[in-house]
Each structure stands twice: as structure tokens, then as C-alpha cells.
């Protein structure tokens, strides 16, 4: 978890980045911003850091060649943390790099904030960090002011909503040999071109820890049950829901995943287990995220994945049946007289 209650802004620089494809340019500041207003500093801290309180995924800076030092953001951050690059020059280089990465015509220009932070807390440890934030969307705000026994009404046309950070990242000065710990926010990543923030500018990939292993496993297993079993097994929807429910129960009850145990308790079929292992290996190779035969289970990842595990039988547009367990209490049949399928449900009490 990320906490910023005790964090402070050491230095702040603001630049502007245009869209290279639209013949816009970047505008560099000559010097950092001097923050003397305590309220303004608190508002900035809220704007920059509060969105990261709900972030669970930790990324790493990397380069496709395998040499992390070739990643521009890693190179600049390492030089700054090591005292080889001044804060002003850090902001200049980051701004120029973002400009070069803004190579799609739909990417919006905006203000770029580069911040040196102290005393941010991640996973129980306190560190310094570099924050990079971009504001792309502006809003109009009304301003009401008292004047001579009445009120005056005005507005700010191009204002920034401090509750809506568009894009941001925090490079935590921890584990530099692994590509640092990096947190990422991208609230406007709704179109393909918006992926430039993570891919082209930052160059990050998810850290393969318990949270991501748990989430990735549940994601792959859900896809396997919904799609990968159809060619070999003729399963009813209720059977698939049962397989999903059993896997969710397993991950809720256990502290660690064990492959042999999961195959026996959840899949319960050697052929299905073999198919799933092949399906899983394809994911591991494609995304370079090995899961292994044993890993600690993250309860946060389980909670997040549960929202994607559908346990509902949708029958035409008339009924929804929510199935939480006991597959043997559901029977499916066909009524020849009505020419319709039916489900028979068994229960002890009605609530």
C-alpha cells in the first residue's frame, strides 16, 4: 500500500508538452517553482498523490533489449538519485522525452509537473521519489464572491480539477537494480493511442509479485474455463460456473497456491489439468510472467478478480440465477411439451 500522509514536496518544476504530430512544441521553465503557500502545497499533494492510494499494481522500468539502463526514465532517475543530474535538468530531460513519445495525433498537449518527493511510504518502507504528472483536460469553474451586501459571480474557463489527475507516475527510490518500484496512473487511457504513457514514455511492465501472480492466475483460469475447455469437454454453463466458484473458494481459503493441490481440489480431472497447464504456459511465454507451481496468495488480488468472476445463469430475458455453490443442487432438463429447457433447483430453506 502507498501512503503520502508524511510526504513533502522538495522541488517542483512545471513545463508544457505539445503534440509533435500537430507541429506543437514544448515549453521549458527556467527554474523550479517556489512553494511558499502551505495551502497550495497541500492542494498539490492531494492532486498528485491521492489517486495512488488505491493503486495495488507495482511496475518496473525496463527495456525490450533486456538492458534496463537503456530506458530513458530509468537513466534520468538513476542519475538524479545518484546526484549526477540536477533537478532542473531532470525535468528538462523528462519533458523532452515525453515530447518525443507523444507521436500520435490524438494525444493532447498539457502541463507537465516533475516533482522531487520525500518520505513517501510504499509497502511499509519510507523513501524519496520522483513524481511525473501530466494534466490534459481542463474544466470551467464558477467563482462566487461577496461584494457590498450581495454576491458577484465569475468563472475560470481553463481550470484544473485537483480531484482528477489525468496521468502520473511515481518512481520510488527502491530496488534500482530491478528497475525501481513504479506506480502508474492513467485515467484517460480509453483509446489505443493513450497507451503511450506506459509504453512509449515510461516503458514499464508489472512486477511479478504475489499480487500480480494471483491476479494473472485467476485471469488465465477464468479465460480457460470460459473458452479453453470447449474443444475437449462439453460443459454446461452451470458446470463452468461451478469450476469458477471452486477456484475462487480455493484462493479465499488458502494462504499459498500449490499447483498439485489446486489441480486435485478444483479441477479434479487429469486431462483438464493438463490442458490448463498448456494454456497457462502460453500466457507465461507471451507476457514473460512466469507463475510457478507455488506462490503466496494476495487477498487484494483475489478481491479484485472476484468482480470479473460471473456466477450468473442468464435465462433468456426472464430470469437470472445466481450460483454460489453446490452444483449437485442444480439439474437441467428439457420439457418436450413446452419445447423449452428448464433448471430444477433444490434447497432446504427460503429466505
LUMMI-882466 format. One record per atom (N, C-alpha, C): residue in three letters; x, y, z. Coordinates in steps of 0.1 Angstrom, whole numbers, padded with zeros to 4 digits, always signed. Example, Ala and Ser with C-alpha at 12.3 -4.5 7.8 and 13.67 -1.06 7.14 Angstrom:
// residues 2
ala+0132-0057+0078ala+0123-0045+0078ala+0132-0033+0078ser+0128-0022+0071ser+0137-0011+0071ser+0129+0000+0079
// end
This chain:
// residues 351
unk+0008-0012+0000unk+0000+0000+0000unk+0009+0013+0000unk+0003+0023-0006unk+0010+0036-0007unk+0004+0046+0002unk+0013+0053+0010unk+0008+0064+0019unk+0016+0076+0016unk+0010+0088+0017unk+0017+0100+0015unk+0014+0110+0026unk+0009+0106+0037unk+0005+0115+0048unk+0017+0123+0053unk+0028+0117+0054unk+0040+0125+0058unk+0049+0130+0047unk+0045+0128+0035unk+0053+0132+0024unk+0054+0147+0022unk+0065+0151+0016unk+0067+0166+0014unk+0073+0168+0000unk+0069+0179-0006unk+0075+0183-0019unk+0088+0191-0017unk+0099+0185-0021unk+0112+0191-0020unk+0114+0201-0031unk+0110+0197-0044unk+0112+0206-0055unk+0101+0203-0065unk+0097+0214-0073unk+0087+0212-0083unk+0090+0221-0095unk+0089+0214-0106unk+0091+0221-0119unk+0079+0219-0128unk+0075+0229-0135unk+0063+0229-0144unk+0068+0232-0158unk+0065+0223-0168unk+0068+0226-0182unk+0055+0223-0190unk+0055+0226-0203unk+0044+0223-0211unk+0049+0214-0223unk+0041+0204-0226unk+0044+0195-0237unk+0033+0195-0247unk+0037+0198-0260unk+0027+0198-0271unk+0027+0185-0278unk+0019+0184-0288unk+0018+0172-0297unk+0028+0173-0309unk+0037+0165-0309unk+0047+0165-0320unk+0041+0164-0334unk+0030+0156-0335unk+0024+0153-0348unk+0015+0165-0352unk+0012+0174-0343unk+0004+0186-0346unk+0013+0198-0348unk+0026+0196-0349unk+0035+0207-0351unk+0035+0216-0338unk+0032+0211-0327unk+0033+0218-0314unk+0047+0216-0309unk+0051+0223-0299unk+0064+0221-0293unk+0063+0220-0278unk+0074+0220-0272unk+0074+0220-0257unk+0080+0234-0252unk+0075+0237-0240unk+0080+0250-0234unk+0086+0246-0220unk+0099+0250-0219unk+0106+0246-0207unk+0107+0258-0197unk+0105+0256-0184unk+0107+0266-0174unk+0122+0268-0172unk+0126+0280-0168unk+0140+0283-0165unk+0144+0278-0151unk+0134+0277-0142unk+0138+0273-0128unk+0126+0267-0122unk+0128+0260-0111unk+0117+0253-0103unk+0108+0263-0097unk+0096+0259-0094unk+0086+0267-0087unk+0089+0268-0072unk+0088+0280-0066unk+0090+0282-0052unk+0076+0281-0045unk+0074+0271-0037unk+0062+0269-0030unk+0062+0276-0016unk+0056+0287-0014unk+0056+0294-0002unk+0042+0293+0005unk+0032+0290-0002unk+0018+0290+0003unk+0016+0275+0007unk+0014+0273+0020unk+0012+0260+0026unk-0001+0253+0021unk-0012+0261+0019unk-0024+0256+0014unk-0022+0251-0001unk-0015+0259-0009unk-0012+0254-0023unk-0005+0241-0023unk+0005+0240-0014unk+0013+0228-0013unk+0004+0216-0010unk-0005+0218+0000unk-0014+0207+0004unk-0023+0203-0008unk-0028+0213-0015unk-0037+0210-0027unk-0029+0203-0038unk-0017+0206-0040unk-0008+0199-0049unk-0006+0185-0045unk-0003+0183-0032unk-0001+0169-0027unk-0013+0161-0029unk-0025+0167-0027unk-0037+0159-0029unk-0039+0156-0044unk-0037+0166-0053unk-0038+0164-0067unk-0028+0153-0072unk-0016+0154-0068unk-0006+0145-0073unk-0007+0131-0067unk-0009+0130-0054unk-0006+0117-0047unk-0018+0109-0043unk-0030+0116-0040unk-0041+0109-0035unk-0046+0098-0044unk-0045+0099-0058unk-0050+0088-0066unk-0042+0075-0064unk-0030+0076-0060unk-0022+0064-0058unk-0025+0056-0046unk-0034+0061-0037unk-0038+0054-0025unk-0045+0041-0029unk-0052+0041-0040unk-0060+0029-0044unk-0053+0020-0054unk-0040+0023-0057unk-0032+0015-0067unk-0026+0003-0060unk-0028-0008-0065unk-0021-0020-0060unk-0010-0025-0069unk-0011-0023-0082unk+0000-0028-0091unk+0013-0020-0089unk+0024-0027-0088unk+0037-0021-0088unk+0044-0025-0101unk+0049-0015-0108unk+0056-0018-0121unk+0071-0017-0119unk+0078-0021-0130unk+0093-0019-0131unk+0096-0012-0144unk+0106-0003-0144unk+0111+0003-0156unk+0119-0008-0163unk+0118-0009-0176unk+0125-0020-0183unk+0128-0015-0197unk+0136-0023-0204unk+0138-0020-0219unk+0138-0033-0226unk+0132-0033-0238unk+0130-0045-0246unk+0143-0053-0249unk+0154-0046-0248unk+0167-0052-0251unk+0172-0061-0239unk+0165-0058-0228unk+0170-0065-0216unk+0180-0057-0207unk+0184-0046-0213unk+0193-0037-0206unk+0185-0025-0200unk+0182-0025-0188unk+0173-0015-0182unk+0179-0001-0183unk+0192+0000-0183unk+0199+0013-0184unk+0195+0021-0197unk+0190+0014-0207unk+0186+0020-0220unk+0173+0026-0219unk+0165+0024-0208unk+0153+0030-0206unk+0155+0045-0202unk+0150+0055-0209unk+0153+0069-0206unk+0149+0073-0192unk+0137+0070-0188unk+0132+0074-0175unk+0141+0068-0164unk+0145+0055-0166unk+0154+0049-0156unk+0167+0056-0156unk+0173+0059-0167unk+0186+0066-0168unk+0185+0079-0161unk+0175+0087-0164unk+0174+0100-0158unk+0172+0099-0143unk+0163+0090-0138unk+0160+0088-0124unk+0173+0084-0117unk+0180+0074-0122unk+0192+0069-0116unk+0202+0080-0114unk+0204+0088-0125unk+0214+0099-0124unk+0210+0109-0114unk+0197+0112-0112unk+0192+0122-0103unk+0194+0116-0088unk+0189+0104-0086unk+0190+0098-0073unk+0205+0097-0068unk+0214+0095-0078unk+0228+0093-0075unk+0235+0107-0074unk+0228+0118-0076unk+0235+0131-0075unk+0243+0135-0087unk+0241+0128-0098unk+0248+0131-0111unk+0240+0141-0120unk+0227+0143-0117unk+0219+0151-0125unk+0211+0161-0116unk+0211+0173-0119unk+0204+0183-0111unk+0189+0181-0113unk+0181+0186-0104unk+0166+0185-0105unk+0161+0193-0117unk+0167+0204-0120unk+0162+0212-0131unk+0165+0204-0144unk+0177+0198-0145unk+0180+0191-0157unk+0172+0178-0159unk+0168+0172-0147unk+0159+0161-0147unk+0146+0164-0154unk+0140+0176-0150unk+0127+0180-0155unk+0128+0183-0170unk+0139+0189-0174unk+0141+0192-0188unk+0142+0179-0197unk+0150+0170-0192unk+0151+0157-0200unk+0138+0149-0200unk+0131+0149-0189unk+0118+0142-0189unk+0109+0148-0198unk+0108+0161-0199unk+0099+0169-0208unk+0102+0166-0222unk+0115+0166-0226unk+0119+0163-0240unk+0116+0149-0244unk+0118+0140-0234unk+0115+0126-0237unk+0100+0124-0239unk+0091+0130-0231unk+0077+0129-0233unk+0072+0135-0246unk+0079+0146-0250unk+0075+0152-0263unk+0078+0142-0274unk+0090+0135-0274unk+0093+0126-0284unk+0083+0114-0284unk+0078+0110-0272unk+0069+0099-0271unk+0055+0102-0275unk+0052+0115-0276unk+0038+0120-0280unk+0037+0120-0295unk+0037+0108-0301unk+0038+0107-0315unk+0025+0102-0322unk+0013+0105-0315unk+0000+0102-0321unk-0008+0114-0322unk-0015+0117-0333unk-0022+0130-0335unk-0033+0132-0325unk-0038+0122-0318unk-0049+0124-0308unk-0044+0126-0294unk-0031+0126-0292unk-0026+0129-0279unk-0027+0144-0276unk-0032+0147-0264unk-0034+0161-0260unk-0022+0166-0254unk-0019+0179-0257unk-0009+0186-0250unk-0013+0190-0236unk-0004+0194-0228unk-0007+0198-0214unk+0005+0201-0206unk+0002+0205-0193unk+0013+0208-0184unk+0019+0196-0179unk+0032+0196-0177unk+0040+0185-0172unk+0046+0190-0158unk+0043+0182-0148unk+0049+0185-0135unk+0059+0175-0131unk+0071+0179-0128unk+0081+0170-0123unk+0084+0174-0108unk+0083+0164-0099unk+0083+0167-0085unk+0094+0158-0078unk+0101+0163-0069unk+0110+0156-0060unk+0103+0155-0047unk+0101+0142-0043unk+0093+0140-0030unk+0101+0133-0020unk+0099+0136-0007unk+0105+0130+0004unk+0094+0123+0012unk+0098+0112+0019unk+0090+0105+0029unk+0077+0099+0023unk+0077+0094+0011unk+0066+0086+0007unk+0067+0072+0012unk+0056+0066+0015unk+0057+0052+0020unk+0050+0042+0011unk+0058+0032+0008unk+0053+0021+0000unk+0057+0008+0006unk+0047-0001+0008unk+0049-0014+0013unk+0057-0014+0027unk+0053-0004+0035unk+0059-0003+0048unk+0072+0004+0049unk+0078+0009+0038unk+0091+0015+0039unk+0090+0029+0033unk+0098+0038+0039unk+0098+0052+0036unk+0109+0055+0026unk+0106+0062+0015unk+0116+0065+0005unk+0115+0079+0000unk+0125+0084-0008unk+0123+0095-0016unk+0118+0090-0030unk+0112+0099-0038unk+0107+0095-0051unk+0107+0107-0060unk+0106+0104-0073unk+0104+0113-0084unk+0090+0111-0089unk+0082+0122-0089unk+0068+0121-0095unk+0068+0129-0108unk+0061+0123-0118unk+0059+0129-0131unk+0044+0129-0134unk+0038+0140-0135unk+0024+0141-0137unk+0020+0150-0149unk+0009+0147-0156unk+0005+0155-0167unk-0010+0158-0166unk-0013+0171-0168unk-0027+0175-0169unk-0031+0178-0183unk-0041+0171-0188unk-0045+0172-0202unk-0059+0179-0204unk-0068+0177-0194unk-0082+0181-0195unk-0084+0193-0186unk-0090+0203-0191unk-0094+0215-0184unk-0109+0216-0182unk-0113+0223-0171unk-0128+0224-0169unk-0130+0239-0165unk-0143+0243-0167unk-0147+0256-0163unk-0153+0256-0148unk-0149+0265-0140unk-0153+0266-0126unk-0160+0280-0124unk-0171+0279-0116unk-0177+0291-0112unk-0171+0297-0099unk-0170+0310-0098unk-0164+0316-0086unk-0175+0326-0080unk-0179+0324-0068unk-0189+0333-0062unk-0181+0341-0051unk-0183+0354-0052unk-0175+0363-0042unk-0185+0373-0036unk-0184+0376-0023unk-0193+0386-0017unk-0188+0400-0021unk-0198+0409-0024unk-0195+0422-0028unk-0206+0432-0024unk-0203+0441-0014unk-0213+0451-0009unk-0227+0446-0007unk-0228+0436+0002unk-0241+0431+0006unk-0247+0422-0004unk-0240+0418-0014unk-0246+0409-0024unk-0234+0399-0028unk-0236+0392-0039unk-0226+0383-0044unk-0223+0385-0059unk-0210+0384-0062unk-0206+0385-0076unk-0203+0371-0081unk-0206+0369-0094unk-0204+0356-0100unk-0194+0357-0111unk-0184+0349-0111unk-0174+0348-0122unk-0170+0334-0125unk-0160+0332-0133unk-0157+0319-0137unk-0142+0318-0141unk-0137+0306-0141unk-0124+0303-0146unk-0125+0293-0157unk-0122+0297-0169unk-0125+0289-0181unk-0116+0276-0182unk-0103+0278-0181unk-0094+0267-0183unk-0087+0263-0170unk-0095+0257-0161unk-0090+0254-0147unk-0088+0239-0146unk-0080+0235-0137unk-0076+0221-0134unk-0084+0215-0122unk-0090+0204-0124unk-0098+0198-0113unk-0088+0190-0105unk-0085+0194-0092unk-0075+0187-0084unk-0079+0173-0080unk-0092+0169-0083unk-0096+0156-0080unk-0096+0146-0092unk-0090+0151-0103unk-0090+0143-0115unk-0076+0144-0121unk-0066+0136-0116unk-0053+0136-0122unk-0054+0127-0135unk-0050+0133-0146unk-0050+0126-0159unk-0040+0115-0160unk-0028+0118-0158unk-0017+0109-0159unk-0006+0111-0148unk+0000+0101-0143unk+0010+0103-0133unk+0018+0090-0131unk+0030+0092-0126unk+0038+0080-0122unk+0047+0085-0110unk+0050+0075-0102unk+0059+0077-0091unk+0071+0067-0092unk+0083+0072-0093unk+0094+0063-0093unk+0100+0064-0079unk+0098+0053-0072unk+0103+0052-0058unk+0118+0047-0058unk+0126+0054-0050unk+0140+0051-0050unk+0142+0039-0041unk+0138+0027-0047unk+0139+0014-0041unk+0141+0004-0051unk+0151-0005-0048unk+0154-0016-0057unk+0158-0012-0072unk+0167-0002-0073unk+0171+0003-0086unk+0176-0008-0095unk+0182-0019-0090unk+0188-0029-0098unk+0177-0037-0105unk+0164-0036-0100unk+0153-0043-0106unk+0145-0034-0114unk+0149-0021-0116unk+0141-0012-0124unk+0132-0003-0115unk+0135-0001-0102unk+0128+0007-0093unk+0114+0001-0091unk+0107+0006-0080unk+0093+0004-0078unk+0086+0016-0084unk+0077+0013-0093unk+0070+0024-0100unk+0055+0022-0099unk+0048+0033-0096unk+0033+0033-0095unk+0028+0042-0107unk+0018+0038-0114unk+0013+0044-0126unk-0002+0047-0125unk-0005+0059-0129unk-0019+0063-0131unk-0021+0068-0145unk-0032+0063-0151unk-0036+0068-0165unk-0051+0068-0166unk-0057+0079-0162unk-0071+0080-0162unk-0078+0082-0175unk-0070+0086-0185unk-0075+0088-0198unk-0072+0078-0209unk-0067+0066-0204unk-0063+0055-0213unk-0075+0048-0218unk-0083+0054-0226unk-0095+0048-0232unk-0093+0044-0247unk-0083+0050-0253unk-0081+0047-0267unk-0067+0041-0268unk-0065+0035-0279unk-0052+0028-0281unk-0040+0038-0281unk-0042+0050-0286unk-0031+0059-0286unk-0026+0064-0273unk-0036+0062-0263unk-0032+0067-0249unk-0023+0058-0242unk-0020+0046-0248unk-0010+0037-0242unk+0004+0042-0242unk+0006+0053-0249unk+0019+0059-0250unk+0025+0062-0236unk+0017+0065-0226unk+0022+0069-0213unk+0029+0058-0207unk+0023+0046-0207unk+0030+0034-0201unk+0041+0028-0210unk+0038+0028-0223unk+0046+0020-0232unk+0058+0029-0237unk+0054+0039-0244unk+0064+0047-0251unk+0072+0057-0242unk+0065+0063-0232unk+0071+0073-0224unk+0078+0066-0212unk+0071+0058-0204unk+0077+0052-0192unk+0085+0039-0195unk+0079+0031-0203unk+0085+0018-0206unk+0085+0009-0193unk+0073+0005-0189unk+0071-0002-0177unk+0064-0016-0179unk+0067-0025-0170unk+0059-0037-0170unk+0057-0041-0156unk+0046-0049-0153unk+0042-0052-0140unk+0053-0061-0133unk+0055-0057-0120unk+0063-0066-0112unk+0056-0079-0109unk+0064-0090-0110unk+0058-0103-0109unk+0058-0107-0094unk+0050-0100-0086unk+0049-0104-0072unk+0036-0112-0069unk+0033-0114-0056unk+0022-0122-0052unk+0009-0116-0057unk+0008-0102-0057unk-0004-0096-0062unk-0007-0099-0077unk+0004-0097-0085unk+0002-0099-0099unk+0002-0114-0103unk+0009-0123-0096unk+0008-0137-0098unk-0006-0142-0095unk-0012-0138-0084unk-0025-0142-0081unk-0035-0137-0091unk-0034-0124-0094unk-0044-0118-0104unk-0042-0124-0118unk-0030-0127-0122unk-0028-0132-0135unk-0033-0147-0136unk-0031-0154-0125unk-0035-0168-0125unk-0050-0169-0126unk-0057-0161-0118unk-0072-0161-0118unk-0077-0156-0132unk-0070-0147-0138unk-0074-0142-0151unk-0073-0153-0162unk-0061-0160-0161unk-0059-0171-0171unk-0069-0182-0169unk-0071-0185-0156unk-0080-0197-0153unk-0094-0193-0157unk-0099-0181-0155unk-0112-0177-0160unk-0114-0178-0175unk-0103-0174-0182unk-0104-0175-0197unk-0104-0190-0201unk-0096-0198-0194unk-0095-0212-0197unk-0109-0219-0195unk-0115-0216-0184unk-0128-0222-0182unk-0139-0217-0192unk-0139-0205-0195unk-0149-0199-0204unk-0146-0202-0219unk-0133-0204-0223unk-0130-0206-0237unk-0122-0219-0239unk-0112-0222-0231unk-0103-0233-0234unk-0108-0247-0232unk-0118-0249-0225unk-0124-0262-0223unk-0133-0267-0233unk-0138-0258-0241unk-0149-0261-0251unk-0146-0271-0261unk-0133-0271-0266unk-0129-0280-0276unk-0128-0295-0272unk-0126-0297-0259unk-0124-0310-0253unk-0136-0315-0245unk-0142-0306-0237unk-0153-0310-0229unk-0165-0303-0232unk-0177-0310-0232unk-0190-0304-0235unk-0196-0300-0221unk-0193-0288-0216unk-0197-0284-0203unk-0209-0275-0204unk-0219-0276-0195unk-0229-0267-0194unk-0225-0254-0187unk-0232-0244-0188unk-0228-0231-0182unk-0227-0233-0167unk-0237-0241-0161unk-0236-0243-0147unk-0223-0250-0142unk-0218-0259-0151unk-0205-0266-0148unk-0194-0256-0148unk-0194-0246-0157unk-0183-0236-0158unk-0184-0227-0146unk-0196-0223-0142unk-0197-0215-0130unk-0192-0222-0118unk-0195-0235-0117unk-0190-0243-0106unk-0175-0244-0105unk-0169-0245-0117unk-0154-0245-0117unk-0148-0232-0113unk-0155-0221-0117unk-0150-0208-0113unk-0152-0205-0098unk-0164-0209-0093unk-0167-0208-0078unk-0157-0216-0070unk-0154-0228-0074unk-0144-0236-0067unk-0130-0230-0067unk-0126-0224-0078unk-0113-0218-0078unk-0113-0205-0069unk-0124-0198-0069unk-0124-0186-0060unk-0124-0190-0045unk-0132-0201-0042unk-0132-0206-0028unk-0118-0210-0024unk-0110-0217-0033unk-0097-0221-0031unk-0088-0209-0027unk-0088-0199-0035unk-0080-0187-0033unk-0084-0179-0021unk-0096-0180-0017unk-0101-0173-0005unk-0096-0180+0008unk-0096-0194+0007unk-0093-0202+0019unk-0078-0204+0021unk-0070-0204+0011unk-0056-0207+0012unk-0047-0195+0013unk-0036-0197+0019unk-0026-0186+0020unk-0016-0186+0009unk-0014-0198+0003unk-0005-0200-0008unk-0011-0210-0018unk-0007-0207-0031unk-0011-0216-0042unk-0001-0227-0043unk-0007-0239-0044unk+0001-0251-0047unk-0005-0258-0059unk+0003-0260-0070unk-0003-0265-0082unk-0009-0278-0081unk-0003-0288-0075unk-0008-0302-0073unk-0021-0301-0065unk-0021-0293-0055unk-0033-0292-0046unk-0045-0286-0054unk-0042-0275-0062unk-0052-0269-0069unk-0058-0278-0080unk-0050-0285-0087unk-0055-0295-0097unk-0064-0305-0091unk-0060-0310-0079unk-0068-0321-0073unk-0081-0315-0067unk-0081-0304-0060unk-0092-0299-0053unk-0102-0291-0062unk-0097-0284-0072unk-0105-0276-0081unk-0109-0282-0094unk-0098-0286-0102unk-0101-0292-0115unk-0106-0306-0114unk-0099-0314-0105unk-0103-0328-0103unk-0103-0337-0115unk-0096-0334-0125unk-0095-0342-0137unk-0082-0340-0144unk-0074-0351-0145unk-0060-0350-0150unk-0060-0344-0164unk-0070-0348-0172unk-0069-0343-0186unk-0072-0327-0186unk-0081-0323-0178unk-0084-0308-0177unk-0072-0301-0171unk-0065-0308-0161unk-0053-0302-0155unk-0042-0300-0166unk-0040-0310-0174unk-0030-0310-0185unk-0033-0299-0195unk-0046-0298-0199unk-0050-0287-0208unk-0047-0273-0202unk-0051-0272-0189unk-0049-0259-0183unk-0034-0255-0182unk-0026-0265-0179unk-0011-0262-0178unk-0006-0257-0191unk-0010-0263-0202unk-0006-0259-0216unk-0011-0245-0219unk-0024-0242-0215unk-0030-0229-0217unk-0022-0218-0209unk-0019-0222-0197unk-0012-0213-0188unk+0002-0210-0193unk+0009-0220-0198unk+0023-0218-0203unk+0023-0208-0215unk+0013-0208-0223unk+0012-0199-0234unk+0011-0185-0230unk+0003-0183-0219unk+0003-0169-0213unk+0016-0165-0207unk+0023-0174-0200unk+0035-0171-0193unk+0046-0167-0204unk+0046-0174-0215unk+0056-0171-0225unk+0053-0158-0233unk+0040-0156-0235unk+0036-0144-0243unk+0039-0131-0235unk+0036-0131-0222unk+0037-0119-0213unk+0050-0120-0205unk+0058-0130-0206unk+0070-0131-0198unk+0068-0129-0183unk+0057-0136-0179unk+0053-0136-0165unk+0051-0150-0159unk+0062-0156-0156unk+0061-0170-0150unk+0054-0170-0137unk+0044-0179-0135unk+0036-0180-0123unk+0042-0190-0113unk+0048-0201-0119unk+0054-0211-0110unk+0043-0220-0104unk+0048-0231-0097unk+0039-0241-0091unk+0036-0237-0077unk+0041-0227-0072unk+0039-0223-0058unk+0041-0208-0056unk+0031-0201-0051unk+0033-0186-0048unk+0023-0182-0037unk+0026-0172-0030unk+0018-0166-0020unk+0005-0160-0026unk-0006-0162-0019unk-0019-0156-0025unk-0021-0142-0019unk-0024-0133-0028unk-0027-0119-0024unk-0042-0118-0022unk-0047-0115-0010unk-0061-0113-0008unk-0067-0101-0016unk-0059-0091-0017unk-0063-0079-0025unk-0065-0083-0040unk-0057-0091-0045unk-0058-0095-0059unk-0071-0104-0061unk-0073-0113-0051unk-0085-0121-0051unk-0098-0113-0051unk-0098-0103-0042unk-0110-0094-0041unk-0112-0087-0055unk-0101-0082-0061unk-0102-0075-0074unk-0107-0085-0085unk-0102-0097-0085unk-0106-0106-0095unk-0120-0111-0094unk-0125-0111-0081unk-0138-0117-0079unk-0149-0109-0087unk-0147-0096-0089unk-0156-0088-0096unk-0158-0093-0111unk-0148-0100-0116unk-0148-0105-0130unk-0153-0119-0131unk-0155-0126-0120unk-0159-0139-0120unk-0174-0140-0119unk-0181-0142-0131unk-0195-0142-0132unk-0201-0155-0128unk-0210-0155-0118unk-0217-0167-0113unk-0232-0166-0116unk-0235-0161-0127unk-0250-0159-0131unk-0254-0167-0143unk-0264-0174-0142unk-0271-0181-0153unk-0281-0172-0159unk-0279-0167-0171unk-0289-0158-0177unk-0298-0166-0186unk-0311-0167-0182unk-0321-0175-0190unk-0330-0166-0198unk-0327-0165-0211unk-0334-0156-0220unk-0334-0142-0214unk-0345-0135-0214unk-0346-0122-0207unk-0355-0123-0195unk-0358-0135-0190unk-0368-0136-0180unk-0362-0138-0166unk-0350-0146-0165unk-0345-0150-0152unk-0330-0149-0151unk-0325-0145-0140unk-0311-0146-0136unk-0310-0155-0124unk-0302-0165-0125unk-0299-0174-0114unk-0285-0172-0109unk-0283-0168-0096unk-0270-0166-0091unk-0266-0179-0084unk-0254-0185-0088unk-0250-0198-0083unk-0237-0195-0075unk-0238-0199-0062unk-0227-0197-0053unk-0220-0210-0048unk-0226-0221-0052unk-0220-0234-0048unk-0230-0245-0050unk-0226-0257-0046unk-0234-0269-0046unk-0240-0272-0060unk-0231-0275-0069unk-0235-0278-0083unk-0245-0289-0083unk-0245-0299-0074unk-0254-0310-0074unk-0268-0306-0071unk-0270-0294-0066unk-0284-0289-0063unk-0291-0283-0075unk-0284-0284-0087unk-0290-0278-0099unk-0291-0289-0110unk-0302-0291-0115unk-0304-0301-0126unk-0310-0294-0138unk-0305-0297-0150unk-0310-0292-0162unk-0318-0302-0170unk-0329-0298-0176unk-0337-0307-0184unk-0344-0300-0195unk-0352-0308-0203unk-0359-0303-0214unk-0373-0308-0214unk-0382-0298-0215unk-0397-0301-0215unk-0402-0302-0229unk-0404-0315-0234unk-0408-0317-0248unk-0422-0310-0251unk-0431-0310-0241unk-0444-0305-0243unk-0443-0289-0246unk-0435-0282-0238unk-0434-0268-0239unk-0423-0264-0250unk-0414-0274-0252unk-0403-0271-0262unk-0393-0262-0256unk-0391-0263-0242unk-0382-0253-0236unk-0373-0261-0226unk-0361-0255-0224unk-0351-0260-0214unk-0356-0256-0200unk-0352-0263-0190unk-0355-0258-0176unk-0344-0262-0167unk-0343-0255-0156unk-0334-0259-0145unk-0343-0262-0132unk-0339-0273-0125unk-0346-0277-0113unk-0336-0274-0102unk-0340-0266-0092unk-0332-0262-0081unk-0337-0268-0068unk-0327-0273-0060unk-0330-0280-0047unk-0325-0271-0036unk-0333-0269-0025unk-0329-0261-0014unk-0336-0265-0001unk-0331-0261+0010unk-0336-0265+0023unk-0346-0254+0029unk-0341-0242+0027unk-0349-0231+0033unk-0350-0219+0023unk-0361-0212+0024unk-0363-0200+0016unk-0361-0187+0025unk-0353-0178+0021unk-0350-0166+0029unk-0357-0154+0023
// end
